[in-house]
Amino acid sequence: MDIKTRVGVKRFIRLAGACCRMTLNSRPAWFTVARMFGRWQRTLALLVALPATAAAGQLPLPIDVYRSAVATYVKTGNAAQSVEPLVGWSTAQLTAVVDAIVRHNDPVELEAAALLHLEIGIAVVGLSVIAAQSHLEQGSRLIDTLLPPPDIRRGLSAVRIAEINRLRATWHRVAASAFLSVNDVSHARPLVIRAQRIEPRSAATLTLAGTVDEIDAGLENPDDIGQPSQRTRAERTRGILLFRAERSYTFALEADPSYALARIRLGRIQYLMKDLKRARESLERGAAAATELRHQFIAAMFMGALQQSQNDFAGARRSFERALAIAPQSQNAVVALSFTELMSGRTERAREIAQAFTSVPALDVWWAYKTGVLDLEGLHWLRQEIRR
């Protein structure tokens, strides 16, 4: 590894270490984590770009190097520091080691290794979908190995099987949400389907299934199509996808009426389907029930959009200001608030908001934060599980 790469790796470790020490559930830390991940992401570009022959000429890396990396991750929670010994490994080398871990079949090791690959996949998906897919495929193999074959499974208690299935379903749901955060529906959908097969009545998984269709519907915008026949087909496809999303959110609420995100997203679908009265009711109920900051942010942005469509600029202003209070560096919230001020005739205020945002030193807002789709709650739960 040359000097430049070593410096990059050390910087990656320092920044990511700071990220991992922060608490995702605290109000000030939530957005700070997003900013730090942005810096982490820049340095990860070095790692993604490393050629597979980076380790050429060195002795083959044994399985205990990989196990040491996993053990470091469990001990420190610092995925960046843990992955340093693996920099430069080819896909073949990594696959061979994962094969050995799967054959050894130690449940504790399997779970920790699967989560390390999930962390790496999340971190790099905004830079390279191919690299993310590679790590998430390895992690999927590891987490699925937790469930023994049927003949051995009979010796496990129903409680233990339920625990394993919750781990597997949550892992695949978080992985799917990483792809959705970059609007990659094609890679997200198979992971959501797998999570649904494992836990078909999970409100969080049903909600994510609806989000897949909701995002897919957004890619079928008839207004972007000039040819009438293609526009008609896009309208029909979009309508089907929105209906499927609405149905998934409804099923999620039947499974868990207290799951706020499902109600918030249901309100968004109702808004897109022009049912504004029901949309407002759903968004208000969802916002009132939301305890996660990510959910509160999404609810505020969706409510602001609804109010803006009804020319309720005072209400939209309050909603977008609430979103900015949760995430002060959100470009989406800044743009929405500036546009609201402009439409209500407060052009000077619109200019001040935009200038205040652009005058702040450039900070990389993490891709997953920008969309609000990444399942941070599921990821946080998985991190806690491996350290129980």
C-alpha positions as CSV (number, residue, x, y, z in Angstrom):
1,M,0.0,0.0,0.0
2,D,1.5,3.3,-1.0
3,I,1.9,6.4,1.2
4,K,-1.1,8.2,-0.3
5,T,-3.4,5.2,0.3
6,R,-2.1,4.8,3.9
7,V,-2.9,8.4,4.6
8,G,-6.4,8.0,3.1
9,V,-7.1,4.9,5.2
10,K,-6.0,6.6,8.4
11,R,-8.2,9.6,7.6
12,F,-11.1,7.2,6.9
13,I,-10.6,5.5,10.2
14,R,-10.4,8.8,12.2
15,L,-13.6,10.2,10.7
16,A,-15.6,7.0,10.8
17,G,-14.5,6.4,14.4
18,A,-16.1,9.7,15.3
19,C,-19.3,8.6,13.5
20,C,-19.5,5.3,15.3
21,R,-19.2,7.0,18.7
22,M,-22.2,9.2,18.2
23,T,-25.7,8.2,19.3
24,L,-28.1,8.1,16.4
25,N,-31.1,8.7,18.7
26,S,-29.9,12.1,20.0
27,R,-31.2,15.2,18.3
28,P,-27.9,17.1,17.7
29,A,-26.0,13.9,16.8
30,W,-28.5,12.7,14.2
31,F,-27.5,15.3,11.6
32,T,-23.9,15.4,12.7
33,V,-23.6,11.7,11.9
34,A,-24.9,12.5,8.4
35,R,-22.2,15.2,7.9
36,M,-19.5,12.9,9.3
37,F,-20.6,10.1,7.0
38,G,-20.2,12.5,4.1
39,R,-16.6,13.0,4.9
40,W,-16.2,9.3,5.5
41,Q,-17.7,8.7,2.1
42,R,-15.0,10.9,0.4
43,T,-12.3,8.8,1.9
44,L,-14.1,5.6,1.0
45,A,-13.7,6.6,-2.6
46,L,-10.0,5.7,-2.2
47,L,-10.9,2.3,-0.9
48,V,-13.4,1.6,-3.6
49,A,-11.0,2.7,-6.3
50,L,-8.2,0.5,-5.0
51,P,-7.2,-2.1,-7.6
52,A,-7.7,-5.8,-6.8
53,T,-3.9,-6.3,-7.1
54,A,-3.1,-3.8,-4.3
55,A,-1.9,-6.7,-2.2
56,A,0.1,-8.3,-5.0
57,G,3.6,-9.4,-3.9
58,Q,2.5,-9.8,-0.3
59,L,1.9,-13.0,1.5
60,P,-1.6,-14.3,1.2
61,L,-3.8,-12.9,4.0
62,P,-5.0,-15.8,6.2
63,I,-8.5,-16.2,7.7
64,D,-7.3,-14.9,11.1
65,V,-6.8,-11.5,9.6
66,Y,-10.5,-11.4,8.6
67,R,-11.5,-12.8,12.0
68,S,-9.4,-10.1,13.7
69,A,-11.2,-7.4,11.6
70,V,-14.6,-8.8,12.7
71,A,-13.4,-9.0,16.3
72,T,-12.2,-5.4,16.2
73,Y,-15.6,-4.3,14.8
74,V,-17.5,-6.0,17.6
75,K,-15.2,-4.6,20.3
76,T,-15.0,-1.0,19.0
77,G,-18.1,-0.6,16.8
78,N,-15.8,1.2,14.4
79,A,-16.3,-0.4,10.9
80,A,-13.7,1.9,9.3
81,Q,-10.9,0.9,11.6
82,S,-11.9,-2.8,11.3
83,V,-11.8,-2.9,7.6
84,E,-8.3,-1.5,7.2
85,P,-6.6,-4.9,7.1
86,L,-8.9,-5.9,4.3
87,V,-8.0,-3.0,2.0
88,G,-6.7,-4.4,-1.3
89,W,-8.3,-7.8,-1.1
90,S,-9.7,-9.1,-4.3
91,T,-13.3,-10.4,-4.5
92,A,-11.9,-13.9,-4.8
93,Q,-9.9,-13.6,-1.6
94,L,-12.8,-12.2,0.3
95,T,-15.2,-14.9,-1.0
96,A,-12.8,-17.6,0.0
97,V,-12.6,-16.3,3.5
98,V,-16.4,-15.9,3.8
99,D,-16.7,-19.5,2.5
100,A,-14.6,-20.6,5.4
101,I,-16.5,-18.6,7.9
102,V,-19.8,-20.1,6.6
103,R,-18.4,-23.6,6.9
104,H,-17.2,-23.0,10.5
105,N,-20.7,-21.9,11.3
106,D,-20.2,-20.0,14.5
107,P,-23.4,-18.0,15.1
108,V,-21.7,-15.1,16.9
109,E,-19.0,-14.8,14.2
110,L,-21.6,-15.1,11.4
111,E,-23.8,-12.3,12.8
112,A,-20.8,-9.9,13.4
113,A,-19.3,-10.5,10.0
114,A,-22.6,-10.0,8.3
115,L,-23.1,-6.7,10.0
116,L,-19.6,-5.5,9.1
117,H,-20.3,-6.2,5.4
118,L,-23.6,-4.4,5.8
119,E,-21.8,-1.3,7.2
120,I,-19.4,-1.3,4.3
121,G,-22.2,-1.7,1.8
122,I,-24.1,1.2,3.2
123,A,-21.0,3.4,3.3
124,V,-20.1,2.8,-0.4
125,V,-23.4,2.5,-2.2
126,G,-23.4,6.2,-2.9
127,L,-20.1,5.8,-4.6
128,S,-20.3,2.3,-6.3
129,V,-23.4,0.2,-6.4
130,I,-21.2,-2.7,-7.7
131,A,-19.0,-2.5,-4.6
132,A,-22.0,-2.2,-2.3
133,Q,-23.7,-5.2,-4.0
134,S,-20.6,-7.3,-3.6
135,H,-20.4,-6.7,0.2
136,L,-24.1,-7.0,0.7
137,E,-24.1,-10.4,-1.2
138,Q,-21.4,-11.7,1.2
139,G,-23.3,-10.3,4.2
140,S,-26.5,-12.0,3.0
141,R,-24.8,-15.3,2.8
142,L,-23.4,-14.9,6.3
143,I,-26.7,-13.8,8.0
144,D,-28.8,-16.5,6.3
145,T,-26.3,-19.2,7.5
146,L,-27.5,-18.4,11.0
147,L,-30.7,-20.5,10.3
148,P,-29.7,-24.1,10.4
149,P,-31.0,-26.7,7.9
150,P,-34.4,-28.2,8.7
151,D,-33.1,-31.4,10.3
152,I,-30.9,-29.5,12.7
153,R,-33.4,-26.7,13.2
154,R,-35.7,-29.1,15.0
155,G,-33.3,-28.9,18.0
156,L,-33.7,-25.1,18.4
157,S,-36.4,-23.5,20.5
158,A,-39.2,-21.5,18.8
159,V,-37.8,-18.4,20.6
160,R,-34.3,-18.9,19.1
161,I,-35.7,-19.4,15.6
162,A,-37.8,-16.2,16.0
163,E,-34.6,-14.3,17.1
164,I,-32.7,-15.6,14.1
165,N,-35.5,-14.7,11.7
166,R,-35.8,-11.2,13.1
167,L,-32.0,-10.7,12.6
168,R,-32.2,-12.0,9.0
169,A,-35.3,-9.9,8.2
170,T,-33.9,-6.7,9.7
171,W,-30.5,-7.2,8.0
172,H,-32.1,-7.6,4.5
173,R,-34.5,-4.7,5.2
174,V,-31.6,-2.3,6.1
175,A,-29.6,-3.5,3.0
176,A,-32.6,-2.8,0.8
177,S,-33.1,0.6,2.3
178,A,-29.4,1.4,1.4
179,F,-30.2,0.8,-2.2
180,L,-33.4,2.8,-2.0
181,S,-31.5,5.7,-0.6
182,V,-29.9,6.1,-4.0
183,N,-33.2,5.3,-5.8
184,D,-31.9,1.9,-6.9
185,V,-35.2,0.0,-7.0
186,S,-33.9,-2.9,-9.0
187,H,-31.4,-4.0,-6.3
188,A,-33.7,-3.0,-3.4
189,R,-36.8,-5.0,-4.4
190,P,-35.3,-8.6,-4.2
191,L,-33.9,-7.8,-0.7
192,V,-37.3,-6.5,0.5
193,I,-39.0,-9.6,-0.9
194,R,-36.6,-11.8,1.0
195,A,-37.2,-9.9,4.2
196,Q,-41.0,-10.3,3.6
197,R,-40.6,-14.0,3.2
198,I,-38.8,-14.2,6.5
199,E,-41.2,-11.9,8.5
200,P,-44.3,-11.3,6.4
201,R,-46.1,-9.4,9.2
202,S,-43.4,-7.0,10.0
203,A,-44.7,-3.4,9.9
204,A,-41.3,-2.0,9.1
205,T,-40.8,-4.5,6.2
206,L,-44.2,-3.9,4.8
207,T,-43.6,-0.1,5.0
208,L,-40.4,-0.5,3.1
209,A,-42.1,-2.6,0.5
210,G,-44.5,0.3,0.0
211,T,-41.6,2.7,-0.3
212,V,-40.1,0.6,-3.1
213,D,-43.3,1.0,-5.1
214,E,-43.6,4.7,-4.1
215,I,-40.1,5.5,-5.4
216,D,-40.7,3.4,-8.5
217,A,-43.9,5.4,-9.1
218,G,-41.9,8.6,-8.9
219,L,-39.7,7.3,-11.8
220,E,-42.9,7.0,-13.9
221,N,-43.7,10.6,-14.2
222,P,-46.2,11.2,-17.1
223,D,-45.3,14.9,-17.2
224,D,-41.8,14.0,-18.4
225,I,-43.1,12.1,-21.4
226,G,-44.2,13.9,-24.6
227,Q,-45.6,11.1,-26.7
228,P,-49.4,10.6,-25.8
229,S,-49.3,6.7,-25.9
230,Q,-46.2,6.5,-23.7
231,R,-47.7,9.1,-21.3
232,T,-50.9,7.0,-21.0
233,R,-48.8,3.9,-20.3
234,A,-46.7,5.8,-17.7
235,E,-49.9,7.1,-16.0
236,R,-51.3,3.6,-15.8
237,T,-48.0,2.1,-14.4
238,R,-47.7,5.0,-11.9
239,G,-51.3,4.4,-10.7
240,I,-50.7,0.7,-10.2
241,L,-47.5,1.4,-8.2
242,L,-49.2,4.0,-6.0
243,F,-52.1,1.6,-5.3
244,R,-49.6,-1.1,-4.3
245,A,-47.7,1.3,-2.0
246,E,-51.0,2.3,-0.4
247,R,-51.9,-1.3,0.2
248,S,-48.5,-2.1,1.7
249,Y,-48.8,0.9,4.1
250,T,-52.3,-0.2,5.1
251,F,-51.1,-3.7,5.8
252,A,-48.3,-2.3,7.9
253,L,-50.7,-0.4,10.0
254,E,-52.9,-3.5,10.4
255,A,-49.8,-5.3,11.7
256,D,-48.8,-2.5,14.0
257,P,-51.2,0.5,14.3
258,S,-48.6,2.4,16.3
259,Y,-45.9,2.3,13.5
260,A,-45.7,6.0,12.7
261,L,-43.7,5.8,9.5
262,A,-46.3,3.7,7.8
263,R,-49.0,6.3,8.5
264,I,-46.7,9.2,7.4
265,R,-45.9,7.4,4.1
266,L,-49.6,6.6,3.7
267,G,-50.3,10.3,3.9
268,R,-47.8,10.9,1.2
269,I,-49.4,8.4,-1.1
270,Q,-52.8,9.9,-0.4
271,Y,-51.4,13.3,-1.3
272,L,-50.0,11.9,-4.6
273,M,-53.4,10.4,-5.3
274,K,-55.0,13.8,-4.8
275,D,-56.9,12.7,-1.7
276,L,-55.8,15.8,0.3
277,K,-58.2,15.5,3.2
278,R,-57.2,12.0,4.1
279,A,-53.5,12.9,3.4
280,R,-53.6,15.7,6.0
281,E,-55.3,13.4,8.6
282,S,-52.7,10.7,8.0
283,L,-49.7,13.1,8.2
284,E,-51.0,14.8,11.3
285,R,-51.6,11.5,13.1
286,G,-48.2,10.1,11.9
287,A,-46.3,13.2,13.0
288,A,-48.0,13.1,16.4
289,A,-47.1,9.5,16.9
290,A,-43.5,9.8,15.6
291,T,-40.7,9.3,18.1
292,E,-37.8,8.9,15.7
293,L,-36.3,12.1,14.4
294,R,-36.0,10.7,10.9
295,H,-39.7,10.1,10.9
296,Q,-40.5,13.6,12.3
297,F,-38.3,15.1,9.6
298,I,-40.1,13.2,6.8
299,A,-43.5,14.1,8.2
300,A,-42.7,17.8,8.3
301,M,-41.4,17.7,4.7
302,F,-44.5,15.9,3.4
303,M,-46.9,18.1,5.3
304,G,-45.1,21.2,4.0
305,A,-45.5,20.0,0.4
306,L,-49.3,19.4,1.0
307,Q,-49.7,22.8,2.6
308,Q,-47.8,24.4,-0.3
309,S,-50.0,22.7,-2.9
310,Q,-53.0,24.4,-1.1
311,N,-51.4,27.8,-1.1
312,D,-51.2,27.6,2.7
313,F,-47.8,29.3,2.7
314,A,-47.8,30.1,6.4
315,G,-48.5,26.5,7.3
316,A,-45.8,25.3,4.8
317,R,-43.3,27.8,6.3
318,R,-43.9,26.3,9.8
319,S,-43.5,22.7,8.5
320,F,-40.3,23.4,6.6
321,E,-38.9,25.4,9.5
322,R,-39.6,22.4,11.7
323,A,-37.8,20.1,9.3
324,L,-34.8,22.5,9.3
325,A,-34.8,22.5,13.1
326,I,-34.3,18.8,13.0
327,A,-31.8,18.8,10.2
328,P,-30.2,22.3,9.8
329,Q,-28.1,21.4,6.8
330,S,-30.8,19.7,4.8
331,Q,-30.6,21.1,1.2
332,N,-34.1,19.8,0.5
333,A,-35.7,21.6,3.4
334,V,-33.8,24.8,2.6
335,V,-35.0,24.7,-1.0
336,A,-38.5,24.0,0.0
337,L,-38.6,26.8,2.6
338,S,-37.0,29.3,0.1
339,F,-39.5,28.4,-2.5
340,T,-42.4,28.9,0.0
341,E,-41.1,32.3,0.9
342,L,-40.7,33.2,-2.8
343,M,-44.3,32.1,-3.6
344,S,-45.7,34.1,-0.6
345,G,-44.0,37.3,-1.9
346,R,-41.2,37.3,0.7
347,T,-38.4,37.4,-1.9
348,E,-35.9,39.0,0.4
349,R,-36.4,36.3,3.0
350,A,-36.1,33.6,0.3
351,R,-32.8,35.1,-0.7
352,E,-31.5,35.3,2.9
353,I,-32.3,31.6,3.5
354,A,-30.5,30.5,0.4
355,Q,-27.5,32.7,1.1
356,A,-27.3,31.5,4.7
357,F,-27.2,28.0,3.5
358,T,-24.6,28.6,0.7
359,S,-22.4,30.7,3.0
360,V,-21.8,27.9,5.4
361,P,-18.5,26.0,4.7
362,A,-19.2,23.1,2.4
363,L,-20.3,20.0,4.3
364,D,-21.0,16.7,2.6
365,V,-24.5,15.6,3.5
366,W,-24.6,11.9,3.5
367,W,-26.6,10.5,0.6
368,A,-28.7,8.2,2.8
369,Y,-29.7,11.1,5.0
370,K,-30.7,13.3,2.1
371,T,-33.6,10.9,1.2
372,G,-34.5,9.9,4.7
373,V,-35.0,6.3,3.4
374,L,-32.1,4.5,5.1
375,D,-33.5,2.3,7.9
376,L,-31.3,3.9,10.7
377,E,-33.5,2.3,13.4
378,G,-32.9,-1.2,12.0
379,L,-29.2,-0.5,11.7
380,H,-29.0,0.8,15.3
381,W,-30.9,-2.3,16.5
382,L,-28.5,-4.7,14.7
383,R,-25.5,-2.8,16.2
384,Q,-26.9,-3.3,19.7
385,E,-27.6,-7.0,19.0
386,I,-24.0,-8.0,18.3
387,R,-22.9,-6.4,21.5
388,R,-25.4,-8.0,23.8
